């Protein structure tokens, strides 16, 4: 008997199509709809109400339908009950109109929004969508995981209970056990309250129970929920084995707290916590680590980190950054606690700025205080930077008539040294400065010309007298520069590919008279790095306190090859060199320069093929016919999770080192594992920094990642040099159960920070097709 098309007509709630009490072949009948609650939009588990038409009419189709008016309807053969996105199929279905109860038997399948429940029998109340499924196998589309149960009861579209249930994202073969599985006596899910509760839960991994809990609470949706988090493990060469058990409080939708103990085999019990908040205009975090007594040094240890950022939306911005540690050895003993690129130099700063828009520009008024907590090492001390207490300033940018731009910056600063060493005799004092510049840019597309005049004025009031006995000094230094360049292009062909080649010559002239600045302090000044950007700067220094005298011209050119179809810059070559018209008396080296030509700067970069990219820089000294500084780097990335990056750095008389970063598949399983599914892929990950001058490895990260599809194991070792002859090693081991949680210490941030081109194995944009099942 052929299956008929579904009837086009539908009835309102409470009405039923009048059918005679006899068999109908190939029938399709509308079943009355009743109002139901809206589903939770973020619920990842099964729901019985479709979001596209939750209150619409239901329709029943089957090969044969027997119906009695205001009584019972029986559908037999390829039965399908559909209501919006909810679909119930079975071999046979009885619909009791008075109670609006649908009873399905034989090959029962219930689908909704990517979730699927299959079982032997099912009951569903169409008025409330409450019901039950016997002996179900279930699959949740949003988590790409599921399991089996003796029975699932639905109290409402938002609440369900599973008995004698299991849960896993693995797909075992027939008669096989999944690689990991969470088994529970009872599972309760309440999506309205975001509450998940597993009673008598035991986690099995490769057939071995590894974690058990009489009651396990977890969020039922993607939203966060208060409760115990997965434990963390860490193996440290200084602290030994460490175990942490964090607890998460979701205090409100916009702020939370994570707090828990950390137990160490070598130290003692510590407390680790983090408070985060997010407001309409403010956000921030406070993190702290407290160890009341460290057995290794017989003293307490702690660290505090606080950050706050705010913006009122009307030009007012404010921020706070505070980091502190108990002792100078903290950065060595707890290298993973301080989230800063300079663990020996901890910033303590606060600032506020207000910007106003003008008709032709803007003006900004700001105030800031900058302090430092310096963690010194007697065997390897670092220079303590100046603190600003305070810093007050104003910036003005105006676009005047005829395309003339004007900028002004003025500041008042107080510079002090809080953590200076005994032999540090640098002066403290006050400085006020003014930077003003006026420029006019002419640009016709094929070329540009920008003349610019600027002034650097600074006034000093020092606490200690200078070598000439004075405590007050001031100076003003003008600068005139002229920047110009051309843009030329032509079409070329490279291995059959259409390219556009550009030629962009550039000439930069600057004149700055000499002013004696040898008696003045250097509060915030440093020499600029010599590269393709700084070679065209007006000043050889950064900061305010030093302005190099210059009468020179910089001549350079760049050529680029652009892919006509993709716009990718395939290659870039460039060269630049300075030419002095007179001796330069104030230089970064401290020695006057009589050379008429600077070192030649050569640079190249590009993406030669989709897999190969490179970036090089060479600073060539023509007097000694050798390189002063060289940087060569290349990366090979033929596909997702395949990258090899190498960098060679050389600075004459200073350092020579090589860095190699890798993420590469070592083994791809092609057979069938013990779980009945394809074996996974083993990746090697790591980075090594080797000093050729010292002939030793300075820092390294090495490990493996094994992706089995439904679980990922990461084992990573990190070695960080903390002195000439000492280093700290950390072992990070993490087991990620896809669709559930992660156990151990997360090494992903270490891998991302150290391996160029590293990609997460679960990166959705990487082209990976994880094992999944389409309902």
C-alpha positions as CSV (number, residue, x, y, z in Angstrom):
1,X,0.0,0.0,0.0
2,X,1.6,3.3,-1.1
3,X,2.2,6.1,1.3
4,X,-0.1,9.1,0.7
5,X,0.9,12.7,0.9
6,X,0.2,14.6,4.1
7,X,-3.1,16.4,4.1
8,X,-2.9,20.1,3.5
9,X,-5.7,21.2,5.8
10,X,-5.0,21.8,9.6
11,X,-7.4,22.4,12.5
12,X,-7.3,24.7,15.5
13,X,-6.6,23.4,19.0
14,X,-9.4,21.2,20.4
15,X,-10.8,20.2,17.0
16,X,-10.4,16.8,15.3
17,X,-11.1,15.9,11.7
18,X,-14.4,13.9,11.6
19,X,-13.6,10.5,10.2
20,X,-16.0,7.5,10.0
21,X,-15.2,4.6,12.3
22,X,-13.6,2.5,9.6
23,X,-10.2,1.9,8.1
24,X,-8.6,4.5,5.9
25,X,-5.8,3.6,3.6
26,X,-2.8,6.0,3.0
27,X,-4.5,8.5,5.4
28,X,-3.0,11.7,6.8
29,X,-5.0,13.4,9.7
30,X,-4.3,16.6,11.6
31,X,-4.0,16.1,15.4
32,X,-5.1,19.1,17.6
33,X,-2.3,21.4,18.9
34,X,-2.2,22.9,22.4
35,X,-0.1,25.8,23.7
36,X,3.2,24.8,25.3
37,X,6.1,26.7,26.8
38,X,8.8,28.1,24.6
39,X,12.0,26.0,24.6
40,X,15.3,27.2,26.1
41,X,17.3,28.5,23.2
42,X,20.7,27.4,24.7
43,X,19.7,23.8,25.8
44,X,22.1,21.4,24.3
45,X,20.2,18.2,25.2
46,X,16.9,16.8,23.9
47,X,13.7,18.8,23.9
48,X,10.3,17.9,22.8
49,X,9.2,21.2,21.4
50,X,10.2,22.7,18.0
51,X,11.3,26.3,18.0
52,X,10.0,27.0,14.5
53,X,6.4,26.2,15.3
54,X,6.0,25.1,19.0
55,X,2.2,26.0,19.1
56,X,1.3,24.8,15.6
57,X,-0.9,21.9,14.7
58,X,0.4,18.3,14.7
59,X,-0.1,16.0,11.7
60,X,-0.2,12.2,11.6
61,X,0.5,10.1,8.6
62,X,0.6,6.3,8.2
63,X,-0.1,3.6,5.7
64,X,-3.4,2.8,7.5
65,X,-5.4,4.9,10.1
66,X,-8.4,3.7,12.1
67,X,-10.2,6.5,13.9
68,X,-13.3,6.9,16.1
69,X,-14.8,10.3,16.5
70,X,-13.9,11.8,19.9
71,X,-12.2,8.5,20.8
72,X,-9.1,6.7,19.7
73,X,-7.1,6.7,16.5
74,X,-4.8,3.9,15.5
75,X,-2.1,4.3,12.9
76,X,-0.2,1.4,11.5
77,X,2.8,1.2,9.1
78,X,5.4,3.9,8.6
79,X,3.7,6.1,11.2
80,X,4.9,9.7,11.4
81,X,3.7,12.3,13.9
82,X,5.0,15.7,13.1
83,X,4.7,19.0,14.9
84,X,7.0,21.8,13.9
85,X,10.5,20.4,14.2
86,X,9.3,17.5,16.4
87,X,9.0,14.2,14.6
88,X,7.9,10.9,16.1
89,X,8.1,7.7,13.9
90,X,7.1,4.2,14.8
91,X,5.6,1.0,13.4
92,X,2.3,1.6,15.2
93,X,0.8,4.5,17.1
94,X,-2.4,4.9,19.2
95,X,-3.8,8.4,19.8
96,X,-6.2,8.9,22.7
97,X,-8.0,12.2,22.0
98,X,-9.6,12.8,25.5
99,X,-6.2,12.6,27.2
100,X,-4.2,13.8,24.1
101,X,-1.9,10.8,24.6
102,X,0.1,9.3,21.8
103,X,1.4,5.7,22.4
104,X,4.1,4.5,19.9
105,X,5.4,1.0,19.5
106,X,8.0,-0.7,17.4
107,X,11.1,1.0,16.1
108,X,10.2,4.2,17.9
109,X,12.3,7.3,17.0
110,X,11.8,10.8,18.4
111,X,13.7,13.6,16.7
112,X,13.9,17.3,17.5
113,X,16.3,20.0,16.6
114,X,19.2,17.6,16.0
115,X,18.5,15.4,19.0
116,X,17.3,11.8,18.6
117,X,15.8,9.2,20.9
118,X,15.2,5.7,19.7
119,X,13.5,2.9,21.7
120,X,11.0,0.1,21.8
121,X,8.0,2.1,23.0
122,X,7.2,5.8,23.8
123,X,4.3,7.8,25.2
124,X,3.8,11.5,24.5
125,X,1.2,13.9,25.9
126,X,0.6,16.4,23.1
127,X,-0.8,19.0,25.5
128,X,2.3,19.2,27.7
129,X,4.9,17.3,25.7
130,X,5.5,15.1,28.7
131,X,6.2,11.5,28.1
132,X,8.6,8.6,28.3
133,X,10.8,6.4,26.0
134,X,11.6,2.9,27.0
135,X,15.1,1.3,26.4
136,X,16.2,4.4,24.5
137,X,19.4,5.1,22.6
138,X,19.8,8.9,22.5
139,X,22.0,11.4,20.7
140,X,22.3,15.1,21.5
141,X,23.1,17.1,18.3
142,X,24.8,20.1,20.0
143,X,27.3,18.0,22.0
144,X,27.7,15.3,19.3
145,X,27.4,12.8,22.1
146,X,24.8,10.4,23.5
147,X,24.3,7.0,25.1
148,X,21.8,4.5,26.3
149,X,19.3,4.2,29.2
150,X,16.7,1.9,30.7
151,X,14.1,4.7,30.4
152,X,13.9,8.4,29.8
153,X,11.0,10.4,31.3
154,X,10.1,13.9,30.1
155,X,8.3,16.0,32.7
156,X,8.1,18.9,30.3
157,X,9.9,20.2,27.3
158,X,12.6,21.5,29.7
159,X,13.0,18.6,32.2
160,X,14.0,15.0,31.7
161,X,15.2,12.0,33.8
162,X,17.3,9.1,32.5
163,X,17.7,5.9,34.5
164,X,20.6,3.5,34.4
165,X,22.1,5.8,31.8
166,X,25.5,6.1,30.0
167,X,27.0,9.1,28.1
168,X,29.9,9.3,25.6
169,X,30.9,11.1,22.4
170,X,32.6,7.9,21.1
171,X,31.0,5.8,18.4
172,X,31.9,2.1,19.2
173,X,31.2,-0.7,16.8
174,X,28.6,-3.4,17.5
175,X,29.4,-5.2,20.7
176,X,32.2,-2.8,21.6
177,X,32.6,-0.4,24.5
178,X,33.4,3.3,23.9
179,X,36.8,4.5,24.7
180,X,35.3,6.7,27.5
181,X,31.9,6.5,29.0
182,X,30.1,8.2,32.0
183,X,27.8,5.7,33.6
184,X,25.1,6.9,36.0
185,X,22.3,5.4,38.1
186,X,20.2,8.5,37.3
187,X,20.6,11.6,35.2
188,X,18.3,14.6,35.8
189,X,18.3,17.6,33.4
190,X,16.5,20.9,34.0
191,X,17.1,23.3,31.2
192,X,15.1,26.2,32.8
193,X,17.3,26.1,35.9
194,X,20.4,25.1,33.9
195,X,20.8,22.1,36.3
196,X,22.3,18.8,35.5
197,X,22.6,16.1,38.2
198,X,24.2,12.7,37.8
199,X,23.7,10.2,40.7
200,X,26.1,7.3,41.2
201,X,28.3,8.5,38.4
202,X,31.5,6.7,37.4
203,X,33.8,7.8,34.5
204,X,35.4,4.9,32.6
205,X,38.4,5.5,30.3
206,X,39.6,2.6,28.1
207,X,37.6,0.3,30.3
208,X,39.2,1.5,33.6
209,X,37.2,3.6,36.1
210,X,39.2,6.8,36.7
211,X,36.7,9.1,38.5
212,X,33.7,8.4,40.7
213,X,31.2,10.6,42.5
214,X,28.0,9.8,44.4
215,X,26.5,13.0,43.1
216,X,27.9,15.1,40.2
217,X,26.4,18.5,39.3
218,X,27.0,20.2,36.0
219,X,25.4,22.8,33.7
220,X,22.6,21.4,31.5
221,X,23.1,24.1,28.8
222,X,26.0,26.1,27.4
223,X,25.6,28.7,30.2
224,X,27.9,28.4,33.2
225,X,26.8,27.0,36.5
226,X,28.1,26.8,40.0
227,X,29.8,23.6,41.0
228,X,33.0,21.6,41.2
229,X,35.2,21.9,38.1
230,X,37.5,19.1,36.8
231,X,40.6,18.7,38.9
232,X,44.0,20.0,37.7
233,X,47.4,18.2,37.9
234,X,50.8,19.7,37.5
235,X,54.3,18.2,37.9
236,X,56.9,20.9,38.6
237,X,60.7,20.4,39.1
238,X,60.5,22.8,42.0
239,X,57.1,22.1,43.6
240,X,56.8,18.4,42.8
241,X,53.4,16.9,42.1
242,X,50.5,19.4,42.5
243,X,46.8,18.6,42.7
244,X,44.1,21.3,42.5
245,X,40.4,21.1,43.0
246,X,38.6,24.3,41.9
247,X,35.0,25.2,42.7
248,X,33.1,27.6,40.4
249,X,30.5,30.1,41.7
250,X,28.3,31.8,39.1
251,X,27.4,34.6,41.5
252,X,25.4,36.5,38.8
253,X,25.2,36.5,35.0
254,X,28.0,39.1,34.8
255,X,30.4,38.0,37.5
256,X,31.8,34.8,38.9
257,X,34.4,33.3,41.3
258,X,36.6,30.3,41.0
259,X,38.3,29.2,44.2
260,X,40.0,26.0,45.3
261,X,43.0,24.4,47.2
262,X,46.2,23.3,45.6
263,X,48.1,20.5,47.3
264,X,51.9,20.1,46.6
265,X,54.1,17.2,47.6
266,X,57.1,19.5,48.3
267,X,55.5,22.7,49.6
268,X,52.2,22.7,51.4
269,X,48.5,23.5,50.8
270,X,47.8,26.7,48.9
271,X,44.7,28.6,47.9
272,X,44.1,29.7,44.3
273,X,41.3,32.0,43.2
274,X,40.0,34.3,40.5
275,X,37.1,36.7,40.5
276,X,35.8,38.1,37.1
277,X,33.2,40.7,36.3
278,X,31.7,42.3,33.3
279,X,29.5,45.3,33.3
280,X,27.9,47.6,30.8
281,X,31.0,49.8,30.8
282,X,33.5,48.0,33.0
283,X,35.3,44.7,33.1
284,X,38.1,43.1,35.0
285,X,39.5,40.3,37.1
286,X,41.3,39.7,40.4
287,X,43.5,36.6,40.8
288,X,45.4,35.5,43.8
289,X,47.6,32.7,44.9
290,X,48.4,32.3,48.7
291,X,50.7,29.7,50.2
292,X,50.7,30.1,54.1
293,X,53.9,28.1,54.5
294,X,56.3,26.9,51.9
295,X,58.4,24.1,53.3
296,X,61.2,24.6,50.8
297,X,62.0,28.1,52.2
298,X,60.1,28.2,55.5
299,X,58.1,31.2,54.5
300,X,54.7,32.3,53.1
301,X,54.4,32.9,49.4
302,X,51.7,34.8,47.5
303,X,50.9,36.7,44.3
304,X,48.1,39.1,43.3
305,X,47.0,40.2,39.9
306,X,44.2,42.8,39.3
307,X,43.0,44.3,36.1
308,X,40.1,46.7,35.4
309,X,39.0,48.5,32.2
310,X,36.3,50.9,31.8
311,X,34.7,53.1,29.0
312,X,31.6,55.2,29.6
313,X,30.9,55.4,25.8
314,X,31.4,59.1,25.8
315,X,35.1,59.4,25.4
316,X,36.1,58.6,29.1
317,X,38.4,55.6,29.5
318,X,40.0,54.3,32.7
319,X,42.1,51.3,33.6
320,X,44.0,49.6,36.4
321,X,46.7,47.0,36.3
322,X,48.3,45.7,39.5
323,X,50.7,42.7,40.0
324,X,52.7,41.8,43.0
325,X,54.6,38.8,44.4
326,X,55.9,37.9,47.8
327,X,59.6,37.5,47.1
328,X,62.2,37.7,44.4
329,X,62.3,34.0,43.7
330,X,58.5,33.7,43.1
331,X,58.9,34.0,39.3
332,X,61.2,31.0,39.4
333,X,59.2,28.8,41.7
334,X,55.8,29.6,40.3
335,X,56.4,30.3,36.7
336,X,52.8,29.5,35.6
337,X,51.1,31.8,38.1
338,X,52.1,35.2,36.7
339,X,50.3,36.0,33.4
340,X,52.8,38.6,32.1
341,X,55.5,38.6,29.4
342,X,57.9,40.1,31.9
343,X,57.7,37.9,35.0
344,X,60.5,39.7,36.8
345,X,59.0,43.2,36.1
346,X,55.4,43.4,37.5
347,X,53.4,46.4,36.4
348,X,51.4,48.5,38.9
349,X,49.6,51.2,36.9
350,X,46.4,53.2,36.9
351,X,45.2,55.7,34.3
352,X,42.3,57.8,33.1
353,X,41.7,59.6,29.8
354,X,39.0,61.8,28.4
355,X,38.7,62.5,24.7
356,X,36.6,65.3,23.1
357,X,35.8,65.5,19.4
358,X,36.4,68.8,17.7
359,X,35.3,70.1,14.3
360,X,38.6,69.3,12.7
361,X,40.2,66.9,15.1
362,X,40.2,65.8,18.7
363,X,41.7,66.6,22.1
364,X,42.6,64.1,24.9
365,X,43.4,64.8,28.5
366,X,44.9,62.0,30.5
367,X,46.5,61.2,33.9
368,X,48.4,58.1,34.8
369,X,50.6,56.6,37.5
370,X,53.1,53.8,36.6
371,X,55.0,51.7,39.2
372,X,56.9,48.5,39.1
373,X,57.5,45.5,41.4
374,X,61.0,44.3,40.4
375,X,62.0,40.7,41.3
376,X,65.7,40.8,41.4
377,X,68.3,38.0,41.1
378,X,71.6,38.8,42.8
379,X,73.4,36.6,40.2
380,X,71.6,38.2,37.2
381,X,70.2,41.6,38.2
382,X,68.1,43.7,35.9
383,X,68.0,47.5,35.6
384,X,65.1,49.0,37.5
385,X,62.9,51.2,35.3
386,X,61.7,54.6,36.4
387,X,58.3,55.0,38.0
388,X,55.9,57.8,36.9
389,X,54.2,59.2,39.9
390,X,52.2,60.9,38.4
391,X,52.0,61.5,34.6
392,X,49.7,64.3,33.4
393,X,49.2,65.1,29.8
394,X,47.2,66.5,26.9
395,X,47.2,65.6,23.2
396,X,45.7,67.7,20.4
397,X,45.2,66.7,16.8
398,X,43.8,69.2,14.3
399,X,43.3,69.2,10.5
400,X,43.8,72.8,9.4
401,X,43.0,74.4,6.1
402,X,44.7,73.4,2.9
403,X,45.3,69.9,4.2
404,X,47.7,71.0,7.0
405,X,47.8,68.7,10.0
406,X,48.9,69.9,13.5
407,X,49.6,67.8,16.5
408,X,50.6,68.7,20.1
409,X,51.5,66.7,23.1
410,X,52.5,68.1,26.5
411,X,53.2,66.2,29.7
412,X,54.3,66.7,33.3
413,X,56.0,63.7,34.9
414,X,57.5,62.8,38.2
415,X,60.2,60.1,37.9
416,X,61.3,58.1,40.9
417,X,63.2,54.8,41.5
418,X,61.5,52.7,44.1
419,X,63.5,49.4,43.9
420,X,66.9,50.7,43.0
421,X,70.0,48.7,43.9
422,X,72.7,50.1,46.2
423,X,75.0,51.1,43.4
424,X,72.3,52.8,41.3
425,X,73.0,56.5,41.3
426,X,70.6,57.7,38.6
427,X,68.8,60.9,39.5
428,X,65.2,61.4,40.3
429,X,63.1,64.4,39.5
430,X,60.4,66.2,37.4
431,X,60.1,66.7,33.7
432,X,57.8,68.7,31.6
433,X,57.8,68.3,27.8
434,X,56.1,69.6,24.7
435,X,56.1,67.9,21.3
436,X,54.6,69.9,18.5
437,X,54.5,69.1,14.7
438,X,52.9,70.6,11.6
439,X,52.8,68.8,8.3
440,X,51.2,68.8,4.9
441,X,50.8,65.7,2.8
442,X,50.6,65.9,-1.0
443,X,49.4,62.6,-2.6
444,X,48.4,62.2,-6.3
445,X,48.2,58.4,-6.3
446,X,51.4,57.8,-8.2
447,X,53.5,59.5,-5.5
448,X,53.5,61.5,-2.3
449,X,55.4,64.3,-0.6
450,X,55.1,65.3,3.1
451,X,57.1,68.2,4.5
452,X,57.1,68.3,8.3
453,X,58.4,70.7,11.0
454,X,58.5,69.6,14.7
455,X,59.8,70.8,18.1
456,X,60.9,68.7,21.1
457,X,61.0,70.8,24.2
458,X,61.8,69.5,27.7
459,X,62.4,71.1,31.1
460,X,64.0,69.3,34.1
461,X,63.9,69.8,37.8
462,X,66.1,67.2,39.6
463,X,66.3,66.2,43.2
464,X,70.1,65.8,43.0
465,X,72.4,68.2,41.2
466,X,73.9,67.4,37.9
467,X,77.7,67.2,37.3
468,X,77.7,71.0,36.7
469,X,76.1,71.6,40.1
470,X,72.7,72.7,38.6
471,X,69.4,71.0,39.4
472,X,67.3,72.8,36.7
473,X,67.8,72.6,32.9
474,X,65.8,72.9,29.7
475,X,66.3,72.5,26.0
476,X,64.3,72.9,22.8
477,X,65.3,71.0,19.6
478,X,63.6,71.7,16.2
479,X,63.5,69.2,13.4
480,X,62.6,69.5,9.7
481,X,61.9,66.5,7.5
482,X,60.7,65.7,4.0
483,X,59.3,62.3,3.2
484,X,58.6,61.4,-0.4
485,X,58.0,58.4,-2.6
486,X,56.6,57.1,-5.9
487,X,54.3,54.2,-6.8
488,X,54.7,52.3,-10.0
489,X,53.1,49.0,-11.1
490,X,53.1,46.6,-14.0
491,X,51.6,43.3,-15.0
492,X,53.8,40.2,-14.9
493,X,53.4,36.5,-15.2
494,X,55.0,34.0,-12.8
495,X,54.7,30.2,-13.7
496,X,51.5,31.0,-15.5
497,X,50.0,33.1,-12.7
498,X,49.0,36.7,-13.2
499,X,50.8,39.1,-10.8
500,X,51.1,42.8,-10.3
501,X,54.6,44.0,-9.6
502,X,55.1,47.3,-7.8
503,X,58.1,49.5,-7.5
504,X,58.0,52.0,-4.7
505,X,61.2,54.1,-4.3
506,X,61.3,56.3,-1.2
507,X,63.5,59.3,-0.1
508,X,63.4,60.7,3.4
509,X,65.4,63.8,4.4
510,X,65.8,65.1,8.0
511,X,67.7,68.0,9.6
512,X,68.1,68.3,13.3
513,X,70.7,70.7,14.8
514,X,73.0,69.4,17.6
515,X,72.2,70.3,21.2
516,X,74.3,69.1,24.1
517,X,72.2,66.7,26.2
518,X,75.0,64.8,28.0
519,X,74.1,66.3,31.4
520,X,70.4,65.5,31.2
521,X,68.9,62.3,32.7
522,X,67.5,59.5,30.6
523,X,64.1,58.8,32.2
524,X,62.3,57.0,29.3
525,X,64.8,56.9,26.4
526,X,66.1,54.0,24.4
527,X,67.7,53.4,21.1
528,X,65.3,52.4,18.3
529,X,65.7,49.0,16.7
530,X,67.3,49.2,13.3
531,X,64.6,47.9,10.9
532,X,62.6,48.8,7.8
533,X,60.4,51.1,9.7
534,X,62.8,52.9,12.0
535,X,65.3,53.7,9.3
536,X,62.8,56.3,8.0
537,X,62.2,57.9,11.5
538,X,63.2,61.5,12.3
539,X,64.9,60.5,15.6
540,X,67.3,57.6,16.3
541,X,65.8,57.4,19.9
542,X,62.4,56.6,21.4
543,X,61.2,58.7,24.3
544,X,61.8,62.4,25.1
545,X,65.2,62.8,26.7
546,X,67.4,62.3,23.6
547,X,67.1,63.8,20.2
548,X,69.8,62.8,17.7
549,X,71.4,65.5,15.6
550,X,70.9,64.6,11.9
551,X,71.6,66.0,8.5
552,X,70.9,63.0,6.4
553,X,68.9,61.4,3.7
554,X,67.5,57.9,3.6
555,X,67.2,56.3,0.2
556,X,65.2,53.1,-0.2
557,X,63.0,51.1,-2.5
558,X,60.5,48.3,-2.2
559,X,59.1,46.0,-4.8
560,X,56.1,43.7,-4.3
561,X,54.5,40.9,-6.3
562,X,50.7,40.7,-5.7
563,X,48.5,37.8,-6.8
564,X,45.9,39.2,-9.2
565,X,43.2,36.7,-8.1
566,X,43.7,36.5,-4.3
567,X,45.4,39.8,-3.6
568,X,48.0,37.9,-1.6
569,X,51.5,39.5,-1.4
570,X,53.6,36.7,-2.8
571,X,56.9,38.5,-2.4
572,X,58.4,41.7,-1.1
573,X,61.9,42.8,-1.5
574,X,63.4,46.0,-0.1
575,X,66.6,47.9,0.6
576,X,67.4,51.1,2.4
577,X,70.4,53.1,3.5
578,X,71.2,56.4,5.2
579,X,73.7,58.9,4.0
580,X,75.1,61.6,6.3
581,X,76.0,65.0,5.1
582,X,78.0,65.7,8.2
583,X,79.3,63.9,11.3
584,X,76.6,62.8,13.8
585,X,77.7,63.7,17.4
586,X,74.8,62.1,19.4
587,X,74.3,58.5,18.6
588,X,72.8,55.4,20.2
589,X,76.2,53.8,20.6
590,X,77.5,56.9,22.5
591,X,80.3,57.4,20.1
592,X,80.1,60.1,17.4
593,X,79.7,58.8,13.9
594,X,81.9,59.9,11.1
595,X,80.6,57.4,8.6
596,X,78.9,59.0,5.6
597,X,76.9,55.9,4.9
598,X,75.0,53.7,7.4
599,X,74.8,49.9,7.3
600,X,72.8,48.7,4.3
601,X,69.4,47.2,5.3
602,X,68.0,44.4,3.1
603,X,64.7,42.7,3.7
604,X,62.4,40.2,2.0
605,X,59.2,38.5,2.9
606,X,56.3,36.8,1.3
607,X,54.1,33.7,0.8
608,X,55.8,31.9,-2.0
609,X,53.2,29.1,-2.2
610,X,50.1,28.4,0.0
611,X,52.5,26.2,2.1
612,X,55.7,28.2,2.2
613,X,56.3,31.6,3.7
614,X,59.4,33.5,4.7
615,X,60.7,36.7,6.3
616,X,64.3,37.9,6.3
617,X,66.3,40.9,7.3
618,X,70.0,41.6,6.9
619,X,72.0,44.6,8.3
620,X,75.2,44.6,6.2
621,X,78.3,46.6,7.3
622,X,80.3,47.5,4.2
623,X,83.4,48.5,6.3
624,X,84.0,45.0,7.5
625,X,82.1,43.3,4.6
626,X,80.0,41.3,7.0
627,X,76.6,41.2,8.6
628,X,76.0,43.2,11.8
629,X,72.6,41.5,12.4
630,X,70.6,38.8,10.5
631,X,67.2,37.4,11.0
632,X,66.1,34.5,8.8
633,X,62.7,32.8,9.3
634,X,60.6,30.5,7.3
635,X,57.5,28.4,7.8
636,X,56.1,25.4,6.0
637,X,52.4,24.7,6.6
638,X,51.0,22.3,3.9
639,X,47.8,21.6,5.8
640,X,45.8,21.8,9.0
641,X,47.9,20.9,12.1
642,X,51.1,20.7,9.9
643,X,53.6,23.4,10.6
644,X,57.3,23.7,10.8
645,X,58.8,27.1,11.6
646,X,62.5,28.0,11.9
647,X,64.1,31.2,12.9
648,X,67.9,32.1,12.9
649,X,68.9,35.3,14.8
650,X,72.4,36.8,14.8
651,X,73.7,40.0,16.4
652,X,77.5,40.6,16.1
653,X,79.2,40.4,19.4
654,X,76.0,39.7,21.3
655,X,74.0,36.6,20.5
656,X,73.5,33.8,17.9
657,X,70.5,31.5,18.3
658,X,68.2,29.2,16.4
659,X,64.5,28.5,17.1
660,X,62.5,25.6,15.8
661,X,58.7,25.2,16.3
662,X,56.8,22.2,15.2
663,X,53.2,20.8,15.1
664,X,53.2,17.7,12.9
665,X,51.4,14.4,12.7
666,X,53.7,11.5,13.6
667,X,51.2,8.7,13.1
668,X,47.8,8.4,11.5
669,X,45.8,5.3,12.5
670,X,44.3,3.5,9.7
671,X,43.0,0.4,11.4
672,X,40.3,-0.3,14.0
673,X,41.1,0.2,17.6
674,X,39.8,-1.7,20.6
675,X,36.8,0.6,20.7
676,X,35.6,-0.5,17.3
677,X,36.4,2.9,15.6
678,X,39.3,4.2,13.6
679,X,42.5,4.7,15.5
680,X,43.4,8.4,16.0
681,X,46.3,10.6,15.0
682,X,49.5,11.2,17.1
683,X,51.0,14.7,16.8
684,X,54.4,16.0,17.8
685,X,54.4,19.5,19.2
686,X,57.3,21.6,20.5
687,X,59.7,24.5,20.3
688,X,63.4,24.7,21.1
689,X,65.6,27.7,21.5
690,X,69.3,26.9,21.0
691,X,72.1,29.4,21.8
692,X,75.0,28.8,19.4
693,X,77.1,31.2,21.4
694,X,76.6,29.2,24.6
695,X,76.2,25.9,22.8
696,X,73.1,24.9,24.9
697,X,69.4,24.8,24.8
698,X,68.0,27.9,26.6
699,X,64.2,27.2,26.6
700,X,62.1,24.4,25.2
701,X,58.6,23.0,24.9
702,X,58.1,19.5,23.8
703,X,55.2,17.1,23.8
704,X,52.6,15.0,22.0
705,X,48.9,15.3,21.3
706,X,46.9,12.2,20.5
707,X,43.5,12.9,18.9
708,X,41.2,9.8,19.0
709,X,38.2,11.7,17.8
710,X,36.2,11.5,21.0
711,X,39.1,12.2,23.3
712,X,42.4,14.1,23.2
713,X,45.5,13.4,25.3
714,X,48.2,16.1,25.7
715,X,51.5,15.5,27.4
716,X,53.8,18.6,27.3
717,X,57.1,19.4,29.0
718,X,58.1,23.1,29.3
719,X,61.7,24.0,30.3
720,X,62.4,27.7,31.1
721,X,65.8,29.1,32.0
722,X,65.8,31.0,35.2
723,X,69.5,31.7,35.4
724,X,72.9,30.9,34.0
725,X,72.9,27.4,35.3
726,X,69.3,26.7,36.5
727,X,66.0,26.1,34.8
728,X,62.4,25.2,35.8
729,X,60.6,22.3,34.2
730,X,56.9,21.7,34.2
731,X,54.9,18.6,33.0
732,X,51.4,19.4,31.8
733,X,49.1,16.4,31.2
734,X,45.5,16.9,30.0
735,X,42.8,14.4,29.0
736,X,40.1,16.1,27.1
737,X,36.9,14.1,26.8
738,X,35.1,15.7,23.9
739,X,31.5,16.6,24.8
740,X,32.1,16.3,28.5
741,X,35.1,17.9,30.2
742,X,38.9,18.0,30.6
743,X,41.1,16.6,33.3
744,X,44.5,17.8,34.2
745,X,46.5,20.9,33.4
746,X,45.7,22.8,30.2
747,X,48.9,23.3,28.1
748,X,47.2,25.0,25.2
749,X,48.3,28.5,26.1
750,X,51.9,27.4,26.3
751,X,51.6,25.8,22.9
752,X,50.0,28.8,21.3
753,X,52.6,31.2,22.8
754,X,55.6,29.1,21.7
755,X,54.7,27.4,18.4
756,X,54.2,29.7,15.4
757,X,51.2,28.6,13.4
758,X,49.9,26.2,16.1
759,X,46.2,25.3,15.7
760,X,43.9,23.7,18.2
761,X,42.8,20.2,17.2
762,X,39.2,21.3,17.7
763,X,39.6,24.5,15.7
764,X,36.4,24.7,13.6
765,X,38.1,26.7,10.9
766,X,41.0,24.3,10.5
767,X,39.1,21.9,8.2
768,X,39.0,19.0,10.6
769,X,36.1,16.7,10.3
770,X,35.6,15.2,13.8
771,X,33.8,12.0,14.2
772,X,30.1,12.8,14.4
773,X,26.8,11.3,13.7
774,X,24.0,12.9,11.8
775,X,20.7,12.2,13.4
